[in-house]
């Protein structure tokens, strides 16, 4: 699963519409659709904001879908070294 797919799963789990998420993130509906479809690259600040809005940890958003989704629990979305690099950059900002 990609980050965008996990965003969609967590958004739907929270009962939020795509339009509501876009509004809470301060982006257009088209940009929000792009995130969920994987067409839009996210900055570290945007990822942090998504985590806050969806009340999900960064680690869970990047590495695994919610336990009740159809994907295998604990699936890896990116190599561990890339995840560690991203986490390091986010801690620095």
Protein Blocks (a to p, Z undefined) as FASTA:
>chain_A
ZZklmmmmmmmmnopafklmmmmnopafklmmmmmnopaccdfklmmmmmmmnopafklm
mmoccfkbmbdehiafbdfklmmmmmmmmmmZZ
